[in-house]
Amino acid sequence: MAAATQNTKKEPTPPISSWFGPVIVGWLIPGGGHFLLKQRWRALLLFLSVTLMFLFGLMMRGAMFKLEQGDLLTTVINYGGFVANLSSGALYMLSNMLGYDQLDVAGHVHDYGTKFLVTAGLLNILAMVDAFEIATKKKS
Amino acid sequence: MPKMNLSHFEAAFLFALFASVVLGIVTKRTDNERYRYGAYCFGCFLLALFGIGWLMKLGHG
């Protein structure tokens, strides 16, 4: 019983100062967290993959999601898409500020563009989680 | 901003490439495992791309 209790004991939460910087920089600049953690090659590959995916999405005239409500499915899609778009960090903010936000129009290229924009954000979330694990020494 | 007009295959190929690179980097612990997993993901993406493409063609008649 005592052994079982010991096995389920939670690991102590790592101090926020150890991971906050890399995670925030990783959100703003894809791969930035890895760069801060001296993982230069991984940082470069993450930066190129996420940034190129986002730029291809923009060039395919993909649409960005807005916080709009409708029926349940529409609300979930719009809010989820918005969070994914926002996860691209500075890329999303800059493209919004510079007016590259497109209207949602029909066509397979535009549709792929929208998916590219969303996926770039989702891949950046994975990169941020990886930066967190490296910063807290759960991974090398 | 220039406009890109890609075919389904080109867009799906690029999608597979970028996603595989990131998945390879973030999921494994050694460089060797990362290369292998990235290549594995890319292969799976392409297999699904061709497989589902043929399925749709055959299903469409």
N, CA and C atoms of all chains as a GROMACS GRO file, in nm:
protein
  603
    1MET      N    1   0.083  -0.120   0.000
    1MET     CA    2   0.000   0.000   0.000
    1MET      C    3   0.087   0.125   0.000
    2ALA      N    4   0.190   0.120   0.090
    2ALA     CA    5   0.280   0.235   0.099
    2ALA      C    6   0.358   0.253  -0.031
    3ALA      N    7   0.398   0.136  -0.090
    3ALA     CA    8   0.473   0.142  -0.216
    3ALA      C    9   0.388   0.200  -0.328
    4ALA      N   10   0.259   0.158  -0.329
    4ALA     CA   11   0.168   0.208  -0.432
    4ALA      C   12   0.149   0.358  -0.418
    5THR      N   13   0.137   0.404  -0.295
    5THR     CA   14   0.121   0.548  -0.271
    5THR      C   15   0.243   0.625  -0.318
    6GLN      N   16   0.362   0.562  -0.291
    6GLN     CA   17   0.487   0.628  -0.329
    6GLN      C   18   0.499   0.638  -0.482
    7ASN      N   19   0.452   0.529  -0.552
    7ASN     CA   20   0.461   0.527  -0.698
    7ASN      C   21   0.373   0.634  -0.763
    8THR      N   22   0.255   0.660  -0.701
    8THR     CA   23   0.164   0.757  -0.762
    8THR      C   24   0.193   0.901  -0.717
    9LYS      N   25   0.299   0.918  -0.640
    9LYS     CA   26   0.334   1.052  -0.592
    9LYS      C   27   0.368   1.142  -0.711
   10LYS      N   28   0.310   1.261  -0.713
   10LYS     CA   29   0.332   1.352  -0.827
   10LYS      C   30   0.470   1.414  -0.823
   11GLU      N   31   0.524   1.437  -0.943
   11GLU     CA   32   0.653   1.506  -0.951
   11GLU      C   33   0.632   1.651  -0.912
   12PRO      N   34   0.733   1.713  -0.848
   12PRO     CA   35   0.717   1.855  -0.813
   12PRO      C   36   0.708   1.941  -0.939
   13THR      N   37   0.625   2.044  -0.934
   13THR     CA   38   0.609   2.134  -1.050
   13THR      C   39   0.738   2.213  -1.070
   14PRO      N   40   0.791   2.214  -1.193
   14PRO     CA   41   0.915   2.291  -1.216
   14PRO      C   42   0.891   2.441  -1.198
   15PRO      N   43   0.992   2.514  -1.150
   15PRO     CA   44   0.973   2.658  -1.130
   15PRO      C   45   0.942   2.729  -1.262
   16ILE      N   46   0.853   2.824  -1.254
   16ILE     CA   47   0.806   2.893  -1.375
   16ILE      C   48   0.920   2.965  -1.447
   17SER      N   49   1.019   3.010  -1.368
   17SER     CA   50   1.130   3.085  -1.430
   17SER      C   51   1.212   2.998  -1.524
   18SER      N   52   1.207   2.864  -1.504
   18SER     CA   53   1.290   2.777  -1.588
   18SER      C   54   1.232   2.759  -1.728
   19TRP      N   55   1.100   2.771  -1.743
   19TRP     CA   56   1.040   2.742  -1.874
   19TRP      C   57   0.963   2.858  -1.936
   20PHE      N   58   0.930   2.960  -1.857
   20PHE     CA   59   0.843   3.066  -1.909
   20PHE      C   60   0.904   3.137  -2.032
   21GLY      N   61   1.031   3.174  -2.020
   21GLY     CA   62   1.098   3.246  -2.131
   21GLY      C   63   1.098   3.166  -2.260
   22PRO      N   64   1.153   3.042  -2.259
   22PRO     CA   65   1.155   2.963  -2.383
   22PRO      C   66   1.016   2.939  -2.443
   23VAL      N   67   0.916   2.917  -2.357
   23VAL     CA   68   0.782   2.890  -2.410
   23VAL      C   69   0.722   3.014  -2.475
   24ILE      N   70   0.738   3.131  -2.410
   24ILE     CA   71   0.683   3.254  -2.466
   24ILE      C   72   0.756   3.294  -2.594
   25VAL      N   73   0.890   3.284  -2.593
   25VAL     CA   74   0.966   3.317  -2.714
   25VAL      C   75   0.932   3.217  -2.826
   26GLY      N   76   0.913   3.090  -2.787
   26GLY     CA   77   0.874   2.988  -2.885
   26GLY      C   78   0.737   3.016  -2.945
   27TRP      N   79   0.649   3.074  -2.866
   27TRP     CA   80   0.516   3.110  -2.920
   27TRP      C   81   0.530   3.228  -3.017
   28LEU      N   82   0.605   3.330  -2.977
   28LEU     CA   83   0.616   3.449  -3.062
   28LEU      C   84   0.692   3.420  -3.191
   29ILE      N   85   0.806   3.350  -3.178
   29ILE     CA   86   0.888   3.317  -3.295
   29ILE      C   87   0.901   3.165  -3.301
   30PRO      N   88   0.845   3.101  -3.400
   30PRO     CA   89   0.856   2.954  -3.406
   30PRO      C   90   1.003   2.909  -3.399
   31GLY      N   91   1.031   2.817  -3.308
   31GLY     CA   92   1.168   2.769  -3.290
   31GLY      C   93   1.251   2.857  -3.196
   32GLY      N   94   1.197   2.970  -3.157
   32GLY     CA   95   1.271   3.062  -3.069
   32GLY      C   96   1.303   3.002  -2.933
   33GLY      N   97   1.212   2.921  -2.882
   33GLY     CA   98   1.235   2.857  -2.752
   33GLY      C   99   1.354   2.761  -2.760
   34HIS      N  100   1.360   2.684  -2.867
   34HIS     CA  101   1.472   2.591  -2.886
   34HIS      C  102   1.602   2.668  -2.903
   35PHE      N  103   1.595   2.781  -2.970
   35PHE     CA  104   1.715   2.863  -2.990
   35PHE      C  105   1.768   2.911  -2.854
   36LEU      N  106   1.677   2.957  -2.768
   36LEU     CA  107   1.718   3.001  -2.634
   36LEU      C  108   1.780   2.887  -2.554
   37LEU      N  109   1.732   2.766  -2.581
   37LEU     CA  110   1.781   2.649  -2.507
   37LEU      C  111   1.902   2.585  -2.575
   38LYS      N  112   1.960   2.658  -2.669
   38LYS     CA  113   2.083   2.617  -2.740
   38LYS      C  114   2.064   2.492  -2.827
   39GLN      N  115   1.943   2.474  -2.878
   39GLN     CA  116   1.918   2.366  -2.974
   39GLN      C  117   1.905   2.431  -3.111
   40ARG      N  118   2.018   2.476  -3.167
   40ARG     CA  119   2.015   2.563  -3.284
   40ARG      C  120   1.956   2.496  -3.409
   41TRP      N  121   1.998   2.372  -3.436
   41TRP     CA  122   1.951   2.306  -3.559
   41TRP      C  123   1.802   2.277  -3.553
   42ARG      N  124   1.760   2.232  -3.436
   42ARG     CA  125   1.617   2.205  -3.420
   42ARG      C  126   1.538   2.334  -3.431
   43ALA      N  127   1.594   2.442  -3.373
   43ALA     CA  128   1.527   2.573  -3.381
   43ALA      C  129   1.511   2.616  -3.526
   44LEU      N  130   1.618   2.599  -3.603
   44LEU     CA  131   1.614   2.640  -3.744
   44LEU      C  132   1.509   2.560  -3.823
   45LEU      N  133   1.509   2.429  -3.801
   45LEU     CA  134   1.412   2.345  -3.874
   45LEU      C  135   1.268   2.377  -3.834
   46LEU      N  136   1.246   2.401  -3.705
   46LEU     CA  137   1.110   2.437  -3.660
   46LEU      C  138   1.070   2.572  -3.718
   47PHE      N  139   1.163   2.666  -3.715
   47PHE     CA  140   1.133   2.799  -3.770
   47PHE      C  141   1.096   2.790  -3.917
   48LEU      N  142   1.177   2.717  -3.993
   48LEU     CA  143   1.152   2.706  -4.137
   48LEU      C  144   1.019   2.635  -4.165
   49SER      N  145   0.995   2.524  -4.094
   49SER     CA  146   0.873   2.447  -4.121
   49SER      C  147   0.748   2.528  -4.090
   50VAL      N  148   0.743   2.586  -3.969
   50VAL     CA  149   0.622   2.657  -3.928
   50VAL      C  150   0.605   2.785  -4.010
   51THR      N  151   0.714   2.859  -4.030
   51THR     CA  152   0.703   2.986  -4.103
   51THR      C  153   0.666   2.962  -4.249
   52LEU      N  154   0.731   2.865  -4.313
   52LEU     CA  155   0.698   2.839  -4.454
   52LEU      C  156   0.555   2.790  -4.467
   53MET      N  157   0.511   2.707  -4.374
   53MET     CA  158   0.373   2.660  -4.381
   53MET      C  159   0.276   2.778  -4.369
   54PHE      N  160   0.305   2.868  -4.277
   54PHE     CA  161   0.220   2.986  -4.259
   54PHE      C  162   0.222   3.074  -4.384
   55LEU      N  163   0.342   3.097  -4.440
   55LEU     CA  164   0.353   3.184  -4.558
   55LEU      C  165   0.284   3.121  -4.680
   56PHE      N  166   0.300   2.989  -4.697
   56PHE     CA  167   0.229   2.923  -4.806
   56PHE      C  168   0.078   2.937  -4.787
   57GLY      N  169   0.033   2.926  -4.662
   57GLY     CA  170  -0.110   2.945  -4.633
   57GLY      C  171  -0.157   3.084  -4.673
   58LEU      N  172  -0.076   3.183  -4.642
   58LEU     CA  173  -0.112   3.321  -4.681
   58LEU      C  174  -0.113   3.337  -4.833
   59MET      N  175  -0.011   3.278  -4.898
   59MET     CA  176  -0.002   3.292  -5.045
   59MET      C  177  -0.113   3.215  -5.116
   60MET      N  178  -0.167   3.115  -5.050
   60MET     CA  179  -0.280   3.043  -5.108
   60MET      C  180  -0.411   3.112  -5.074
   61ARG      N  181  -0.399   3.229  -5.011
   61ARG     CA  182  -0.516   3.311  -4.974
   61ARG      C  183  -0.609   3.237  -4.879
   62GLY      N  184  -0.548   3.172  -4.779
   62GLY     CA  185  -0.627   3.105  -4.677
   62GLY      C  186  -0.695   3.206  -4.586
   63ALA      N  187  -0.804   3.164  -4.523
   63ALA     CA  188  -0.879   3.254  -4.434
   63ALA      C  189  -0.834   3.234  -4.289
   64MET      N  190  -0.844   3.341  -4.211
   64MET     CA  191  -0.815   3.330  -4.067
   64MET      C  192  -0.949   3.326  -3.993
   65PHE      N  193  -0.951   3.252  -3.885
   65PHE     CA  194  -1.076   3.238  -3.809
   65PHE      C  195  -1.094   3.356  -3.715
   66LYS      N  196  -1.220   3.391  -3.693
   66LYS     CA  197  -1.253   3.498  -3.599
   66LYS      C  198  -1.342   3.441  -3.489
   67LEU      N  199  -1.348   3.514  -3.377
   67LEU     CA  200  -1.430   3.468  -3.265
   67LEU      C  201  -1.577   3.497  -3.294
   68GLU      N  202  -1.635   3.415  -3.379
   68GLU     CA  203  -1.777   3.433  -3.414
   68GLU      C  204  -1.858   3.316  -3.360
   69GLN      N  205  -1.978   3.349  -3.317
   69GLN     CA  206  -2.064   3.245  -3.262
   69GLN      C  207  -2.177   3.211  -3.358
   70GLY      N  208  -2.222   3.088  -3.349
   70GLY     CA  209  -2.336   3.045  -3.430
   70GLY      C  210  -2.393   2.924  -3.360
   71ASP      N  211  -2.423   2.817  -3.436
   71ASP     CA  212  -2.462   2.695  -3.367
   71ASP      C  213  -2.338   2.632  -3.304
   72LEU      N  214  -2.358   2.524  -3.232
   72LEU     CA  215  -2.247   2.468  -3.153
   72LEU      C  216  -2.125   2.435  -3.239
   73LEU      N  217  -2.149   2.367  -3.353
   73LEU     CA  218  -2.038   2.326  -3.439
   73LEU      C  219  -1.963   2.448  -3.494
   74THR      N  220  -2.039   2.548  -3.538
   74THR     CA  221  -1.976   2.670  -3.592
   74THR      C  222  -1.891   2.738  -3.485
   75THR      N  223  -1.945   2.745  -3.363
   75THR     CA  224  -1.872   2.809  -3.254
   75THR      C  225  -1.743   2.734  -3.224
   76VAL      N  226  -1.753   2.600  -3.216
   76VAL     CA  227  -1.634   2.520  -3.186
   76VAL      C  228  -1.529   2.538  -3.295
   77ILE      N  229  -1.572   2.534  -3.423
   77ILE     CA  230  -1.478   2.547  -3.535
   77ILE      C  231  -1.413   2.685  -3.533
   78ASN      N  232  -1.492   2.790  -3.512
   78ASN     CA  233  -1.437   2.926  -3.514
   78ASN      C  234  -1.343   2.952  -3.397
   79TYR      N  235  -1.384   2.910  -3.277
   79TYR     CA  236  -1.298   2.933  -3.160
   79TYR      C  237  -1.171   2.848  -3.168
   80GLY      N  238  -1.186   2.722  -3.210
   80GLY     CA  239  -1.069   2.635  -3.224
   80GLY      C  240  -0.973   2.688  -3.330
   81GLY      N  241  -1.030   2.730  -3.442
   81GLY     CA  242  -0.947   2.785  -3.549
   81GLY      C  243  -0.876   2.912  -3.506
   82PHE      N  244  -0.948   2.994  -3.428
   82PHE     CA  245  -0.887   3.119  -3.381
   82PHE      C  246  -0.768   3.090  -3.289
   83VAL      N  247  -0.788   2.995  -3.196
   83VAL     CA  248  -0.678   2.960  -3.104
   83VAL      C  249  -0.559   2.905  -3.183
   84ALA      N  250  -0.587   2.821  -3.284
   84ALA     CA  251  -0.479   2.765  -3.366
   84ALA      C  252  -0.407   2.875  -3.444
   85ASN      N  253  -0.483   2.968  -3.501
   85ASN     CA  254  -0.422   3.080  -3.573
   85ASN      C  255  -0.335   3.164  -3.479
   86LEU      N  256  -0.389   3.192  -3.361
   86LEU     CA  257  -0.318   3.275  -3.263
   86LEU      C  258  -0.188   3.209  -3.217
   87SER      N  259  -0.184   3.075  -3.221
   87SER     CA  260  -0.066   3.003  -3.176
   87SER      C  261   0.054   3.024  -3.267
   88SER      N  262   0.033   3.082  -3.384
   88SER     CA  263   0.147   3.111  -3.472
   88SER      C  264   0.226   3.232  -3.422
   89GLY      N  265   0.174   3.300  -3.321
   89GLY     CA  266   0.248   3.409  -3.258
   89GLY      C  267   0.262   3.532  -3.344
   90ALA      N  268   0.387   3.578  -3.359
   90ALA     CA  269   0.411   3.704  -3.431
   90ALA      C  270   0.367   3.696  -3.577
   91LEU      N  271   0.375   3.576  -3.635
   91LEU     CA  272   0.334   3.561  -3.776
   91LEU      C  273   0.187   3.600  -3.791
   92TYR      N  274   0.104   3.552  -3.699
   92TYR     CA  275  -0.038   3.583  -3.703
   92TYR      C  276  -0.063   3.732  -3.679
   93MET      N  277   0.004   3.785  -3.575
   93MET     CA  278  -0.018   3.927  -3.540
   93MET      C  279   0.024   4.019  -3.655
   94LEU      N  280   0.143   3.990  -3.712
   94LEU     CA  281   0.193   4.074  -3.823
   94LEU      C  282   0.100   4.067  -3.944
   95SER      N  283   0.060   3.946  -3.981
   95SER     CA  284  -0.023   3.932  -4.101
   95SER      C  285  -0.158   3.999  -4.081
   96ASN      N  286  -0.209   3.996  -3.955
   96ASN     CA  287  -0.335   4.064  -3.927
   96ASN      C  288  -0.317   4.216  -3.935
   97MET      N  289  -0.207   4.263  -3.876
   97MET     CA  290  -0.182   4.408  -3.876
   97MET      C  291  -0.160   4.461  -4.017
   98LEU      N  292  -0.092   4.381  -4.101
   98LEU     CA  293  -0.060   4.425  -4.237
   98LEU      C  294  -0.174   4.399  -4.336
   99GLY      N  295  -0.284   4.345  -4.286
   99GLY     CA  296  -0.404   4.331  -4.369
   99GLY      C  297  -0.404   4.212  -4.462
  100TYR      N  298  -0.332   4.105  -4.424
  100TYR     CA  299  -0.332   3.985  -4.509
  100TYR      C  300  -0.446   3.889  -4.476
  101ASP      N  301  -0.531   3.931  -4.384
  101ASP     CA  302  -0.645   3.848  -4.346
  101ASP      C  303  -0.742   3.840  -4.464
  102GLN      N  304  -0.775   3.718  -4.507
  102GLN     CA  305  -0.860   3.699  -4.625
  102GLN      C  306  -1.001   3.662  -4.587
  103LEU      N  307  -1.093   3.691  -4.673
  103LEU     CA  308  -1.229   3.640  -4.656
  103LEU      C  309  -1.229   3.493  -4.695
  104ASP      N  310  -1.320   3.417  -4.634
  104ASP     CA  311  -1.330   3.275  -4.667
  104ASP      C  312  -1.402   3.260  -4.800
  105VAL      N  313  -1.329   3.214  -4.903
  105VAL     CA  314  -1.389   3.197  -5.034
  105VAL      C  315  -1.379   3.051  -5.078
  106ALA      N  316  -1.464   3.013  -5.173
  106ALA     CA  317  -1.466   2.874  -5.218
  106ALA      C  318  -1.346   2.844  -5.307
  107GLY      N  319  -1.304   2.720  -5.310
  107GLY     CA  320  -1.193   2.679  -5.397
  107GLY      C  321  -1.094   2.596  -5.320
  108HIS      N  322  -1.038   2.495  -5.385
  108HIS     CA  323  -0.951   2.402  -5.312
  108HIS      C  324  -0.821   2.468  -5.266
  109VAL      N  325  -0.770   2.564  -5.343
  109VAL     CA  326  -0.644   2.629  -5.303
  109VAL      C  327  -0.666   2.711  -5.176
  110HIS      N  328  -0.776   2.787  -5.171
  110HIS     CA  329  -0.806   2.867  -5.052
  110HIS      C  330  -0.828   2.775  -4.931
  111ASP      N  331  -0.894   2.664  -4.957
  111ASP     CA  332  -0.922   2.571  -4.849
  111ASP      C  333  -0.792   2.513  -4.792
  112TYR      N  334  -0.701   2.474  -4.881
  112TYR     CA  335  -0.570   2.426  -4.836
  112TYR      C  336  -0.498   2.537  -4.760
  113GLY      N  337  -0.510   2.660  -4.808
  113GLY     CA  338  -0.445   2.774  -4.742
  113GLY      C  339  -0.493   2.789  -4.598
  114THR      N  340  -0.625   2.778  -4.578
  114THR     CA  341  -0.681   2.788  -4.443
  114THR      C  342  -0.625   2.677  -4.354
  115LYS      N  343  -0.617   2.557  -4.410
  115LYS     CA  344  -0.563   2.444  -4.332
  115LYS      C  345  -0.415   2.464  -4.302
  116PHE      N  346  -0.341   2.518  -4.394
  116PHE     CA  347  -0.198   2.546  -4.370
  116PHE      C  348  -0.182   2.646  -4.255
  117LEU      N  349  -0.265   2.751  -4.256
  117LEU     CA  350  -0.255   2.853  -4.150
  117LEU      C  351  -0.286   2.792  -4.013
  118VAL      N  352  -0.390   2.710  -4.007
  118VAL     CA  353  -0.427   2.648  -3.879
  118VAL      C  354  -0.319   2.550  -3.834
  119THR      N  355  -0.271   2.469  -3.929
  119THR     CA  356  -0.173   2.366  -3.891
  119THR      C  357  -0.041   2.428  -3.849
  120ALA      N  358  -0.003   2.540  -3.909
  120ALA     CA  359   0.121   2.607  -3.866
  120ALA      C  360   0.112   2.641  -3.718
  121GLY      N  361  -0.005   2.691  -3.674
  121GLY     CA  362  -0.024   2.722  -3.532
  121GLY      C  363  -0.020   2.597  -3.445
  122LEU      N  364  -0.083   2.490  -3.492
  122LEU     CA  365  -0.085   2.367  -3.413
  122LEU      C  366   0.055   2.307  -3.400
  123LEU      N  367   0.133   2.314  -3.509
  123LEU     CA  368   0.270   2.263  -3.503
  123LEU      C  369   0.354   2.349  -3.408
  124ASN      N  370   0.324   2.479  -3.403
  124ASN     CA  371   0.398   2.565  -3.311
  124ASN      C  372   0.364   2.531  -3.166
  125ILE      N  373   0.240   2.487  -3.140
  125ILE     CA  374   0.205   2.443  -3.004
  125ILE      C  375   0.291   2.321  -2.967
  126LEU      N  376   0.307   2.228  -3.062
  126LEU     CA  377   0.393   2.111  -3.035
  126LEU      C  378   0.536   2.154  -3.004
  127ALA      N  379   0.584   2.254  -3.081
  127ALA     CA  380   0.721   2.303  -3.058
  127ALA      C  381   0.731   2.369  -2.920
  128MET      N  382   0.626   2.440  -2.877
  128MET     CA  383   0.628   2.504  -2.745
  128MET      C  384   0.630   2.398  -2.634
  129VAL      N  385   0.552   2.292  -2.652
  129VAL     CA  386   0.550   2.184  -2.552
  129VAL      C  387   0.689   2.118  -2.544
  130ASP      N  388   0.752   2.100  -2.660
  130ASP     CA  389   0.886   2.041  -2.664
  130ASP      C  390   0.986   2.132  -2.593
  131ALA      N  391   0.975   2.264  -2.617
  131ALA     CA  392   1.064   2.360  -2.549
  131ALA      C  393   1.043   2.352  -2.398
  132PHE      N  394   0.917   2.339  -2.356
  132PHE     CA  395   0.886   2.326  -2.212
  132PHE      C  396   0.956   2.203  -2.154
  133GLU      N  397   0.946   2.090  -2.225
  133GLU     CA  398   1.006   1.966  -2.174
  133GLU      C  399   1.158   1.974  -2.168
  134ILE      N  400   1.218   2.042  -2.267
  134ILE     CA  401   1.364   2.057  -2.265
  134ILE      C  402   1.403   2.151  -2.150
  135ALA      N  403   1.328   2.259  -2.132
  135ALA     CA  404   1.361   2.357  -2.028
  135ALA      C  405   1.348   2.297  -1.888
  136THR      N  406   1.253   2.205  -1.871
  136THR     CA  407   1.233   2.145  -1.739
  136THR      C  408   1.310   2.013  -1.724
  137LYS      N  409   1.400   1.986  -1.819
  137LYS     CA  410   1.491   1.871  -1.814
  137LYS      C  411   1.418   1.735  -1.822
  138LYS      N  412   1.297   1.737  -1.877
  138LYS     CA  413   1.228   1.609  -1.897
  138LYS      C  414   1.276   1.543  -2.024
  139LYS      N  415   1.347   1.619  -2.106
  139LYS     CA  416   1.392   1.573  -2.237
  139LYS      C  417   1.520   1.648  -2.270
  140SER      N  418   1.607   1.585  -2.351
  140SER     CA  419   1.731   1.655  -2.386
  140SER      C  420   1.717   1.720  -2.523
  141MET      N  421   0.178   4.046  -5.166
  141MET     CA  422   0.197   3.902  -5.142
  141MET      C  423   0.161   3.824  -5.269
  142PRO      N  424   0.258   3.750  -5.326
  142PRO     CA  425   0.226   3.672  -5.448
  142PRO      C  426   0.122   3.565  -5.419
  143LYS      N  427   0.050   3.529  -5.524
  143LYS     CA  428  -0.053   3.427  -5.506
  143LYS      C  429  -0.002   3.293  -5.557
  144MET      N  430  -0.031   3.186  -5.484
  144MET     CA  431   0.013   3.052  -5.524
  144MET      C  432  -0.107   2.971  -5.568
  145ASN      N  433  -0.091   2.902  -5.677
  145ASN     CA  434  -0.196   2.810  -5.721
  145ASN      C  435  -0.137   2.670  -5.726
  146LEU      N  436  -0.158   2.594  -5.624
  146LEU     CA  437  -0.101   2.459  -5.618
  146LEU      C  438  -0.209   2.356  -5.648
  147SER      N  439  -0.164   2.244  -5.703
  147SER     CA  440  -0.258   2.133  -5.724
  147SER      C  441  -0.281   2.065  -5.589
  148HIS      N  442  -0.379   1.975  -5.584
  148HIS     CA  443  -0.404   1.898  -5.461
  148HIS      C  444  -0.276   1.826  -5.418
  149PHE      N  445  -0.209   1.763  -5.516
  149PHE     CA  446  -0.091   1.684  -5.481
  149PHE      C  447   0.020   1.772  -5.426
  150GLU      N  448   0.046   1.884  -5.491
  150GLU     CA  449   0.153   1.973  -5.444
  150GLU      C  450   0.125   2.025  -5.304
  151ALA      N  451   0.000   2.067  -5.281
  151ALA     CA  452  -0.035   2.120  -5.149
  151ALA      C  453  -0.023   2.011  -5.042
  152ALA      N  454  -0.072   1.892  -5.073
  152ALA     CA  455  -0.067   1.783  -4.974
  152ALA      C  456   0.078   1.739  -4.950
  153PHE      N  457   0.161   1.743  -5.055
  153PHE     CA  458   0.302   1.706  -5.041
  153PHE      C  459   0.373   1.804  -4.947
  154LEU      N  460   0.351   1.933  -4.968
  154LEU     CA  461   0.413   2.034  -4.881
  154LEU      C  462   0.364   2.021  -4.737
  155PHE      N  463   0.234   1.998  -4.724
  155PHE     CA  464   0.176   1.979  -4.590
  155PHE      C  465   0.246   1.863  -4.519
  156ALA      N  466   0.259   1.750  -4.591
  156ALA     CA  467   0.322   1.631  -4.535
  156ALA      C  468   0.466   1.659  -4.495
  157LEU      N  469   0.538   1.732  -4.580
  157LEU     CA  470   0.679   1.760  -4.554
  157LEU      C  471   0.697   1.842  -4.426
  158PHE      N  472   0.625   1.953  -4.416
  158PHE     CA  473   0.641   2.041  -4.300
  158PHE      C  474   0.595   1.972  -4.171
  159ALA      N  475   0.481   1.905  -4.179
  159ALA     CA  476   0.429   1.840  -4.059
  159ALA      C  477   0.524   1.728  -4.013
  160SER      N  478   0.582   1.654  -4.109
  160SER     CA  479   0.672   1.544  -4.072
  160SER      C  480   0.799   1.595  -4.005
  161VAL      N  481   0.852   1.706  -4.055
  161VAL     CA  482   0.973   1.763  -3.993
  161VAL      C  483   0.946   1.797  -3.847
  162VAL      N  484   0.834   1.866  -3.822
  162VAL     CA  485   0.804   1.907  -3.684
  162VAL      C  486   0.775   1.785  -3.596
  163LEU      N  487   0.697   1.691  -3.648
  163LEU     CA  488   0.665   1.572  -3.569
  163LEU      C  489   0.792   1.493  -3.536
  164GLY      N  490   0.883   1.484  -3.632
  164GLY     CA  491   1.009   1.414  -3.607
  164GLY      C  492   1.090   1.482  -3.499
  165ILE      N  493   1.094   1.615  -3.501
  165ILE     CA  494   1.175   1.688  -3.404
  165ILE      C  495   1.120   1.678  -3.263
  166VAL      N  496   0.987   1.694  -3.250
  166VAL     CA  497   0.932   1.709  -3.115
  166VAL      C  498   0.899   1.578  -3.044
  167THR      N  499   0.893   1.466  -3.117
  167THR     CA  500   0.843   1.347  -3.048
  167THR      C  501   0.952   1.253  -2.999
  168LYS      N  502   1.071   1.259  -3.054
  168LYS     CA  503   1.171   1.159  -3.018
  168LYS      C  504   1.288   1.220  -2.941
  169ARG      N  505   1.372   1.133  -2.885
  169ARG     CA  506   1.476   1.181  -2.794
  169ARG      C  507   1.617   1.184  -2.853
  170THR      N  508   1.644   1.100  -2.954
  170THR     CA  509   1.777   1.105  -3.016
  170THR      C  510   1.763   1.146  -3.162
  171ASP      N  511   1.874   1.196  -3.218
  171ASP     CA  512   1.868   1.244  -3.358
  171ASP      C  513   1.833   1.130  -3.455
  172ASN      N  514   1.890   1.013  -3.429
  172ASN     CA  515   1.862   0.899  -3.516
  172ASN      C  516   1.713   0.864  -3.516
  173GLU      N  517   1.655   0.864  -3.396
  173GLU     CA  518   1.510   0.835  -3.385
  173GLU      C  519   1.429   0.944  -3.454
  174ARG      N  520   1.477   1.067  -3.445
  174ARG     CA  521   1.404   1.180  -3.507
  174ARG      C  522   1.402   1.166  -3.659
  175TYR      N  523   1.520   1.135  -3.718
  175TYR     CA  524   1.524   1.117  -3.866
  175TYR      C  525   1.428   1.007  -3.907
  176ARG      N  526   1.436   0.896  -3.834
  176ARG     CA  527   1.354   0.780  -3.873
  176ARG      C  528   1.206   0.809  -3.857
  177TYR      N  529   1.170   0.874  -3.748
  177TYR     CA  530   1.027   0.902  -3.725
  177TYR      C  531   0.974   1.005  -3.825
  178GLY      N  532   1.057   1.106  -3.856
  178GLY     CA  533   1.017   1.206  -3.956
  178GLY      C  534   0.993   1.140  -4.091
  179ALA      N  535   1.086   1.051  -4.130
  179ALA     CA  536   1.071   0.981  -4.258
  179ALA      C  537   0.948   0.890  -4.256
  180TYR      N  538   0.927   0.825  -4.140
  180TYR     CA  539   0.811   0.735  -4.127
  180TYR      C  540   0.680   0.815  -4.143
  181CYS      N  541   0.672   0.931  -4.075
  181CYS     CA  542   0.550   1.014  -4.085
  181CYS      C  543   0.529   1.060  -4.229
  182PHE      N  544   0.638   1.101  -4.293
  182PHE     CA  545   0.626   1.148  -4.432
  182PHE      C  546   0.575   1.035  -4.521
  183GLY      N  547   0.631   0.914  -4.501
  183GLY     CA  548   0.587   0.798  -4.580
  183GLY      C  549   0.439   0.769  -4.556
  184CYS      N  550   0.397   0.778  -4.429
  184CYS     CA  551   0.255   0.752  -4.398
  184CYS      C  552   0.165   0.856  -4.463
  185PHE      N  553   0.208   0.983  -4.461
  185PHE     CA  554   0.129   1.088  -4.526
  185PHE      C  555   0.112   1.057  -4.674
  186LEU      N  556   0.225   1.022  -4.740
  186LEU     CA  557   0.220   0.997  -4.884
  186LEU      C  558   0.137   0.872  -4.916
  187LEU      N  559   0.152   0.770  -4.831
  187LEU     CA  560   0.073   0.647  -4.850
  187LEU      C  561  -0.076   0.681  -4.842
  188ALA      N  562  -0.113   0.759  -4.741
  188ALA     CA  563  -0.254   0.798  -4.726
  188ALA      C  564  -0.299   0.882  -4.845
  189LEU      N  565  -0.209   0.970  -4.891
  189LEU     CA  566  -0.242   1.059  -5.004
  189LEU      C  567  -0.275   0.977  -5.129
  190PHE      N  568  -0.183   0.881  -5.162
  190PHE     CA  569  -0.206   0.799  -5.281
  190PHE      C  570  -0.320   0.701  -5.259
  191GLY      N  571  -0.326   0.641  -5.140
  191GLY     CA  572  -0.429   0.541  -5.110
  191GLY      C  573  -0.568   0.602  -5.118
  192ILE      N  574  -0.588   0.713  -5.049
  192ILE     CA  575  -0.721   0.775  -5.049
  192ILE      C  576  -0.753   0.833  -5.186
  193GLY      N  577  -0.648   0.882  -5.256
  193GLY     CA  578  -0.669   0.932  -5.392
  193GLY      C  579  -0.722   0.824  -5.484
  194TRP      N  580  -0.658   0.706  -5.479
  194TRP     CA  581  -0.704   0.594  -5.563
  194TRP      C  582  -0.841   0.547  -5.521
  195LEU      N  583  -0.865   0.545  -5.389
  195LEU     CA  584  -0.995   0.501  -5.337
  195LEU      C  585  -1.105   0.592  -5.393
  196MET      N  586  -1.079   0.722  -5.392
  196MET     CA  587  -1.180   0.816  -5.443
  196MET      C  588  -1.201   0.798  -5.592
  197LYS      N  589  -1.087   0.773  -5.664
  197LYS     CA  590  -1.099   0.754  -5.810
  197LYS      C  591  -1.181   0.630  -5.842
  198LEU      N  592  -1.148   0.520  -5.770
  198LEU     CA  593  -1.219   0.395  -5.796
  198LEU      C  594  -1.365   0.404  -5.749
  199GLY      N  595  -1.386   0.471  -5.637
  199GLY     CA  596  -1.522   0.484  -5.585
  199GLY      C  597  -1.608   0.573  -5.673
  200HIS      N  598  -1.544   0.666  -5.739
  200HIS     CA  599  -1.620   0.758  -5.823
  200HIS      C  600  -1.664   0.690  -5.953
  201GLY      N  601  -1.592   0.586  -5.994
  201GLY     CA  602  -1.630   0.511  -6.113
  201GLY      C  603  -1.572   0.567  -6.241
   0.00000   0.00000   0.00000
